[in-house]
């Protein structure tokens, strides 16, 4: 059986330090870079004979790697790969050839975006192993579309770095981050959104190494760049506050950690509350709003409702666990947290859980005598009831 994560593409030794002035050694990529030029393992790049029987264009070294790819992403893109990995048909005119190339590019972009979204969702769910094959597909298709030096590759590199960090493979994470950093350095006017994501991943890697000073430095930069791109109270900034709080928590600086956890909670609570207000105002309308569509500026990376739901769930449930285990309970903060989680479950249509958490939040809020918050919670419970939920 292949060793765990043996499909990770490795870089040459001696990768440069962060923000160096020399380009990092190239990471070896697999078959999507060279279709029609031999059979290569889908995940680790070497020659292989095992082929997917459905699409007929994907090869593996063994059943373990095939299953890893299938469980991560291949099931979703299997039939999409055939038209992009087979040779273009003969065209009788330049117009037909141009149209064919446009169609191929459109399919490649769709797969690159889809695989990125799936990988991102796996990350938020803590499924680092499953995120890697999907992220590799996104990276390889992005290289085919944009070239090996494009800033469009950075989001995929960062997902691979974060997944590697989550698995404890810090050397591999450093190699991916070196690639991302080099591209950012060579990209004039790189967007604040990309800078934010890069610093967040650097913060996570340094935290995993136990270098909390450097971790906090990069997470502070994450929050700064995210605030510049999206606004100080946008959901895109919440992750920076959350991860920074985790670092202070590990340092046993509980007051600072508590404040930052509250900031992350308040961001999601305000975001969901705005959406609930919209829904309550249009309760009689047949058109439902996009449950997690934000009003932020367009990001450099695609982000689906499911991925954002997973991020909110990751952050809010982690904070709930910490607050429940704290020696001193803070009812005012618990009420807001439970209300935010209740709204999240309402949006994901887990109505029993939404009602359970909403009822708990209502009970605490009644004791605190916070009338405005209590009215908001009752509005949520009314919306849950409107969905024909029977208690």
C-alpha positions as CSV (number, residue, x, y, z in Angstrom):
1,X,0.0,0.0,0.0
2,X,1.3,3.5,-0.9
3,X,2.3,5.6,2.1
4,X,0.0,8.3,3.3
5,X,0.0,11.3,1.0
6,X,2.6,9.7,-1.3
7,X,0.8,11.5,-4.1
8,X,2.0,14.9,-2.9
9,X,4.2,16.4,-5.6
10,X,7.6,17.1,-4.1
11,X,10.0,20.0,-4.8
12,X,13.7,19.9,-5.2
13,X,15.7,20.3,-2.0
14,X,16.9,23.7,-0.9
15,X,13.7,25.7,-1.4
16,X,14.3,29.4,-0.7
17,X,13.2,31.1,2.5
18,X,10.0,33.1,2.5
19,X,10.1,36.4,0.5
20,X,13.5,35.5,-1.0
21,X,14.7,37.2,-4.2
22,X,15.4,33.9,-6.1
23,X,12.6,31.8,-7.5
24,X,11.7,28.6,-5.7
25,X,12.5,25.3,-7.4
26,X,9.5,24.2,-9.5
27,X,7.1,21.7,-7.9
28,X,6.6,18.7,-10.1
29,X,3.1,18.3,-11.4
30,X,1.2,15.4,-12.8
31,X,-0.5,14.4,-16.0
32,X,-2.8,17.4,-16.6
33,X,0.2,19.3,-17.8
34,X,0.9,16.9,-20.6
35,X,-2.2,15.2,-22.0
36,X,-1.7,12.7,-24.7
37,X,2.0,12.2,-24.0
38,X,2.0,8.9,-22.2
39,X,0.3,7.5,-19.2
40,X,0.9,9.0,-15.8
41,X,-0.4,8.5,-12.3
42,X,-3.1,11.0,-11.6
43,X,-1.9,11.8,-8.1
44,X,1.9,11.2,-8.1
45,X,2.9,11.7,-11.7
46,X,4.8,8.4,-12.5
47,X,3.9,5.9,-15.2
48,X,0.9,3.7,-14.5
49,X,-1.5,1.3,-16.2
50,X,-4.6,1.4,-14.0
51,X,-7.2,3.4,-15.7
52,X,-10.6,4.8,-14.7
53,X,-13.2,2.7,-16.6
54,X,-15.8,5.5,-16.7
55,X,-13.9,8.4,-18.3
56,X,-11.1,6.3,-19.8
57,X,-8.5,9.2,-19.6
58,X,-7.4,9.1,-16.0
59,X,-4.6,6.8,-14.8
60,X,-3.4,5.7,-11.4
61,X,-0.6,3.6,-10.0
62,X,-2.8,1.6,-7.6
63,X,-6.3,1.2,-6.2
64,X,-5.5,3.3,-3.1
65,X,-4.7,6.4,-5.2
66,X,-7.7,5.8,-7.4
67,X,-10.0,5.7,-4.4
68,X,-8.4,8.8,-2.9
69,X,-9.0,10.7,-6.1
70,X,-12.5,9.3,-6.4
71,X,-13.5,10.2,-2.8
72,X,-12.1,13.7,-3.2
73,X,-13.2,14.9,-6.6
74,X,-13.1,12.4,-9.5
75,X,-16.7,11.3,-8.9
76,X,-17.8,14.9,-9.6
77,X,-15.6,15.5,-12.7
78,X,-15.2,12.1,-14.2
79,X,-17.4,12.7,-17.3
80,X,-16.1,16.3,-17.6
81,X,-12.5,15.1,-18.2
82,X,-13.0,13.2,-21.4
83,X,-13.6,16.2,-23.7
84,X,-10.7,18.2,-22.2
85,X,-8.2,15.4,-22.3
86,X,-8.8,14.1,-25.8
87,X,-7.3,15.7,-28.9
88,X,-9.3,18.4,-30.6
89,X,-11.2,17.3,-33.6
90,X,-10.3,18.4,-37.1
91,X,-11.9,21.8,-37.9
92,X,-12.6,22.8,-41.5
93,X,-12.3,26.5,-40.8
94,X,-10.5,29.0,-38.6
95,X,-13.9,30.1,-37.1
96,X,-14.7,26.5,-36.1
97,X,-11.2,26.0,-34.6
98,X,-11.5,29.2,-32.6
99,X,-14.9,28.2,-31.3
100,X,-13.5,24.8,-30.4
101,X,-10.6,26.3,-28.4
102,X,-13.0,28.7,-26.6
103,X,-15.2,25.7,-25.6
104,X,-12.1,23.8,-24.3
105,X,-11.0,26.9,-22.3
106,X,-14.5,27.3,-20.9
107,X,-14.5,23.6,-19.8
108,X,-11.1,23.9,-18.2
109,X,-12.1,27.0,-16.3
110,X,-15.2,25.3,-15.0
111,X,-13.3,22.3,-13.8
112,X,-10.6,24.5,-12.2
113,X,-13.2,26.5,-10.3
114,X,-15.2,23.4,-9.3
115,X,-12.2,21.5,-8.0
116,X,-11.1,24.6,-6.0
117,X,-14.5,25.0,-4.4
118,X,-14.6,21.3,-3.4
119,X,-11.0,21.5,-2.0
120,X,-11.9,24.6,0.0
121,X,-15.0,23.0,1.5
122,X,-13.0,20.0,2.6
123,X,-10.5,22.3,4.3
124,X,-13.2,24.1,6.3
125,X,-14.6,20.7,7.3
126,X,-11.1,19.6,8.5
127,X,-10.8,17.0,5.8
128,X,-7.2,17.8,4.8
129,X,-6.5,14.4,3.2
130,X,-9.5,14.7,0.9
131,X,-8.7,18.3,0.0
132,X,-5.4,17.5,-1.7
133,X,-6.5,15.6,-4.8
134,X,-9.1,18.2,-5.6
135,X,-6.6,21.1,-5.1
136,X,-4.1,19.4,-7.3
137,X,-6.7,19.2,-10.1
138,X,-7.4,22.9,-9.6
139,X,-3.7,23.8,-9.7
140,X,-3.0,21.8,-12.8
141,X,-6.0,23.1,-14.8
142,X,-5.1,26.6,-13.7
143,X,-1.6,26.1,-15.0
144,X,-3.0,24.9,-18.3
145,X,-5.2,27.9,-18.6
146,X,-3.1,30.8,-17.2
147,X,0.5,29.5,-17.3
148,X,2.9,28.6,-14.5
149,X,3.6,32.1,-13.3
150,X,0.0,33.5,-13.1
151,X,-1.4,34.9,-9.8
152,X,-4.4,32.8,-10.6
153,X,-2.4,29.8,-9.3
154,X,-2.0,31.2,-5.8
155,X,-5.3,30.1,-4.3
156,X,-4.7,26.5,-5.2
157,X,-1.1,26.6,-3.9
158,X,-2.5,28.0,-0.6
159,X,-5.1,25.3,-0.3
160,X,-2.4,22.7,-0.8
161,X,-0.2,24.5,1.8
162,X,-3.1,24.6,4.4
163,X,-4.0,20.9,3.8
164,X,-0.3,19.9,4.2
165,X,-0.1,22.0,7.4
166,X,-3.3,20.3,8.7
167,X,-1.7,16.9,8.1
168,X,1.6,17.9,9.8
169,X,3.6,18.0,6.6
170,X,5.2,21.3,7.2
171,X,8.1,20.9,4.8
172,X,5.6,20.3,2.0
173,X,3.5,23.3,3.2
174,X,6.6,25.5,3.0
175,X,7.3,24.4,-0.5
176,X,3.8,25.3,-1.7
177,X,4.0,28.6,0.2
178,X,7.3,29.4,-1.5
179,X,5.6,29.0,-4.9
180,X,2.8,31.2,-3.9
181,X,5.1,33.9,-2.4
182,X,7.2,34.0,-5.5
183,X,4.2,34.6,-7.7
184,X,2.9,37.3,-5.4
185,X,6.3,39.0,-5.4
186,X,6.4,39.0,-9.1
187,X,2.8,40.3,-9.6
188,X,2.5,44.1,-9.6
189,X,-0.5,45.4,-7.7
190,X,-1.4,41.9,-6.3
191,X,-4.9,42.2,-4.8
192,X,-5.5,42.6,-1.1
193,X,-7.6,39.5,-1.1
194,X,-4.7,37.3,-2.3
195,X,-2.3,39.0,0.1
196,X,-4.8,38.2,3.0
197,X,-5.0,34.5,2.1
198,X,-1.2,34.3,1.8
199,X,-0.6,35.8,5.2
200,X,-3.2,33.6,6.7
201,X,-1.5,30.5,5.5
202,X,1.9,31.7,6.7
203,X,0.3,32.4,10.1
204,X,-1.0,28.9,10.2
205,X,2.3,27.3,9.3
206,X,4.2,29.3,11.9
207,X,1.6,28.4,14.5
208,X,2.1,24.8,13.6
209,X,5.8,25.2,14.1
210,X,5.3,26.9,17.5
211,X,6.6,30.2,16.3
212,X,3.8,32.3,17.7
213,X,5.4,35.7,17.2
214,X,5.7,35.2,13.5
215,X,2.3,33.6,13.4
216,X,0.6,36.6,15.0
217,X,2.5,38.9,12.7
218,X,1.2,37.2,9.6
219,X,-2.3,36.8,11.0
220,X,-2.4,40.5,11.8
221,X,-1.5,41.2,8.1
222,X,-4.2,38.8,7.1
223,X,-6.8,40.9,8.9
224,X,-5.3,44.1,7.6
225,X,-5.4,43.0,3.9
226,X,-8.8,41.4,4.3
227,X,-10.2,44.6,5.8
228,X,-8.8,46.6,2.9
229,X,-10.4,44.3,0.4
230,X,-13.7,43.6,2.0
231,X,-14.3,45.8,5.0
232,X,-13.4,45.5,8.6
233,X,-16.6,43.5,9.6
234,X,-16.9,41.3,6.5
235,X,-16.9,37.5,6.9
236,X,-13.7,37.3,5.0
237,X,-11.9,38.9,8.0
238,X,-13.4,36.5,10.5
239,X,-10.9,33.7,9.8
240,X,-8.0,36.0,10.7
241,X,-9.5,36.9,14.0
242,X,-10.4,33.2,14.7
243,X,-6.9,31.9,14.0
244,X,-5.2,34.7,15.9
245,X,-7.5,33.9,18.9
246,X,-6.3,30.3,18.7
247,X,-2.7,31.4,18.9
248,X,-3.4,33.5,22.0
249,X,-5.4,30.6,23.4
250,X,-2.4,28.3,23.0
251,X,-0.3,30.9,24.8
252,X,-2.9,30.9,27.7
253,X,-3.6,34.6,27.1
254,X,-7.3,34.0,27.6
255,X,-8.5,37.6,27.8
256,X,-7.1,38.5,24.4
257,X,-8.3,35.2,22.9
258,X,-11.8,35.8,24.3
259,X,-12.0,39.2,22.7
260,X,-10.9,37.9,19.3
261,X,-13.3,35.0,19.4
262,X,-16.1,37.5,20.2
263,X,-15.0,39.6,17.2
264,X,-15.2,36.5,14.9
265,X,-18.6,35.6,16.3
266,X,-20.0,39.1,16.0
267,X,-19.0,39.2,12.3
268,X,-21.0,36.1,11.5
269,X,-23.9,37.1,13.7
270,X,-24.2,40.4,12.0
271,X,-23.9,38.8,8.6
272,X,-26.6,36.2,9.3
273,X,-28.8,38.8,11.0
274,X,-28.9,40.9,7.8
275,X,-29.9,37.9,5.8
276,X,-32.6,37.0,8.3
277,X,-34.0,40.5,8.2
278,X,-34.2,40.3,4.4
279,X,-36.0,36.9,4.6
280,X,-38.4,38.1,7.2
281,X,-39.3,41.1,5.0
282,X,-39.9,38.9,2.0
283,X,-41.5,36.0,3.8
284,X,-44.5,36.0,1.4
285,X,-42.3,36.1,-1.6
286,X,-41.7,32.9,-3.6
287,X,-38.1,33.8,-4.3
288,X,-35.6,32.8,-1.7
289,X,-32.4,34.8,-1.3
290,X,-29.0,33.2,-1.9
291,X,-28.5,32.1,1.7
292,X,-24.9,33.0,2.0
293,X,-24.3,35.6,-0.8
294,X,-22.2,38.3,0.7
295,X,-21.9,41.9,-0.5
296,X,-18.1,41.9,-0.6
297,X,-16.0,42.9,-3.5
298,X,-15.3,40.1,-6.0
299,X,-12.6,37.8,-4.7
300,X,-9.8,36.3,-6.7
301,X,-11.1,32.9,-5.8
302,X,-14.4,31.3,-6.3
303,X,-16.4,30.7,-3.1
304,X,-19.7,28.7,-3.0
305,X,-22.4,28.9,-0.4
306,X,-21.4,25.4,0.8
307,X,-17.8,26.4,1.3
308,X,-18.9,29.5,3.3
309,X,-21.3,27.5,5.3
310,X,-18.5,25.1,6.2
311,X,-16.2,28.0,7.2
312,X,-18.9,29.5,9.4
313,X,-19.6,26.1,11.0
314,X,-15.9,25.5,11.6
315,X,-15.4,28.8,13.4
316,X,-18.6,29.0,15.4
317,X,-18.6,25.4,16.6
318,X,-15.0,25.6,17.6
319,X,-15.8,28.8,19.6
320,X,-18.8,27.1,21.1
321,X,-16.7,24.2,22.4
322,X,-14.2,26.6,23.9
323,X,-17.0,28.7,25.6
324,X,-18.7,25.6,27.0
325,X,-15.5,24.3,28.5
326,X,-14.4,27.7,30.0
327,X,-14.4,27.8,33.8
328,X,-16.4,31.1,33.7
329,X,-19.4,31.2,31.5
330,X,-20.4,34.5,29.8
331,X,-24.1,34.5,29.1
332,X,-24.1,37.6,26.9
333,X,-21.5,36.1,24.5
334,X,-23.1,32.7,24.6
335,X,-26.5,34.1,23.6
336,X,-25.0,35.8,20.5
337,X,-23.0,32.6,19.6
338,X,-26.0,30.3,19.9
339,X,-28.2,32.8,17.9
340,X,-25.5,32.8,15.1
341,X,-25.4,29.0,15.1
342,X,-29.2,28.8,15.0
343,X,-29.3,31.1,12.0
344,X,-26.6,29.0,10.3
345,X,-28.6,25.8,10.8
346,X,-31.7,27.6,9.5
347,X,-29.9,28.5,6.3
348,X,-28.7,24.9,5.9
349,X,-32.3,23.7,6.5
350,X,-31.4,21.8,9.6
351,X,-34.5,23.1,11.3
352,X,-34.6,20.9,14.4
353,X,-31.1,22.0,15.3
354,X,-31.9,25.6,14.4
355,X,-34.9,25.6,16.7
356,X,-33.0,23.9,19.5
357,X,-30.2,26.5,19.5
358,X,-32.6,29.4,19.0
359,X,-34.6,28.3,22.0
360,X,-31.5,28.1,24.1
361,X,-30.5,31.6,22.9
362,X,-33.9,32.9,23.7
363,X,-33.8,31.5,27.2
364,X,-30.4,33.1,28.0
365,X,-31.5,36.4,26.4
366,X,-34.7,36.6,28.5
367,X,-32.6,36.3,31.6
368,X,-30.2,39.1,30.3
369,X,-33.2,41.3,29.5
370,X,-31.8,42.2,26.1
371,X,-35.0,43.1,24.2
372,X,-33.5,43.9,20.8
373,X,-31.7,40.6,20.6
374,X,-34.7,38.7,22.0
375,X,-36.8,40.2,19.2
376,X,-34.3,39.0,16.6
377,X,-34.3,35.5,18.0
378,X,-38.1,35.4,18.0
379,X,-38.0,36.5,14.4
380,X,-35.8,33.6,13.6
381,X,-38.1,31.1,15.4
382,X,-41.0,32.5,13.4
383,X,-39.2,31.9,10.2
384,X,-38.4,28.3,11.3
385,X,-42.1,27.8,12.0
386,X,-43.0,29.2,8.6
387,X,-41.0,26.3,7.0
388,X,-43.7,23.9,8.5
389,X,-41.3,22.7,11.1
390,X,-43.2,20.8,13.8
391,X,-41.6,21.1,17.3
